[in-house]
């Protein structure tokens, strides 16, 4: 049983949904495209996207002609997904639901995904096993997770004051779920997947200035939303410290943030 993360509740994701969609969806498409290729998704493939968020992967798969079912526990994320699908005139099913108890028959889908979602499940083992259960034999699953954020110079510059305030140690083993290849390999293999492989993939976000980077990253991050709520009146002072620290480390000009993810791929025997 994994430790319960506050990110395993819908509240933070509902609060962050508008900024998440605006700031992160374009860059997260990089990881989703890579995942779809690794799973061999083509026209007619039956796809399930678990903890789908605003539908970054689901929408790409539907545009490519796949038959897509997306599941997320946050109503605001599902609403954003449905709105994007309607605007693009894409057909897909978008459901509110629990990724640890999927409402589907066994052996239903050709490919299964969880992009930066399963990593926060209170019981990751159940999440992996549900992906395995709903896949057809021979189907592939892809689960993405983050490398430790302090590997990024830009993320260290932004978040160091917050980590200090909250007593966080992002490099400590286990501090971020599925943040090393061994745990990715072990947990997917433990759910019954074969031929498990872990791949590092990079995405980039460009900002016109350091100030814009700090503003955008703090608005669109669910963990930061929770920290802001916990700190209350102390948040404004901390945010100012984050701006000052980032500018002292990086200067005030344009910034490119590199985000690095693990994509863990497994096959249902």
Buried (B, 14 or more C-beta within 10 A) or exposed (E): EBEEBBBBBBBBBBBBBBBBBEBBBEBBBBBBBBBBEBBEBEEEBBBBBBBBBBBBBBBBBBEBEBBBBBBBBBEBBBBBBBBBBEEEEBEBBBBEBBBBEBEBEEEBBBBBBBBBBBBBBBBBBBBBBBBBBBBBEEBBBBBBBBBBBBBBEBBBBBBBBBBEBBEBEBEEEEBBBBBBBEBBBEBBBEBBBEEBBBBEBEBEBEBEBBBEBBBBBBBBBBBBBBBBEEBEEEBEEBBEBBBEBBBEBBEEEEBEBEBBBBBBBBBBE
